[in-house]
Amino acid sequence: MGIKIEWGNEAQTVIEAHADWPWTWDELATGWKAAAEMMRGVSHTVHLIAVSHTARMPMGSFLSNIKHITRDVPDNLGLAIMVTENRFQQIMNSVLFQISPRLSRVGHVVSNLEAAYTIIEREGSKFNTPTSVNRNAGEG
């Protein structure tokens, strides 16, 4: 499976979602459902970092296939950060953040994982999240 969802830190305040080609829209839906369940399984704010290193997407409409994400945002989602160096992915995710009233207030697009964690350190306190977002040991 091209999509992996995991906690980004021991405090369970960050979820990292990695999408590596190839992946399908069904895998994306399953991954989003898993991330949403993880968020709903804790009582504190959780920030989501989605990492993709490719501009490739499966056949089918981007907007049609992500509308469930924009409609099923857990109440305790803090920041939603897309990590990609690919300009096409940056544009597509900026569109996603703009079409969702909830995500437009919390969405960011950055070029690397360290920048994502920097944004969480800087802005995460707005969501009553513990200040420590140190990544899991051994992960790069």
Beta strands, then each sheet from edge to edge (+ up, - down):
strand 1: 3-7
strand 2: 14-19
strand 3: 46-52
strand 4: 77-83
strand 5: 107-110
sheet 1: 1+ 2- 3- 4- 5-
end
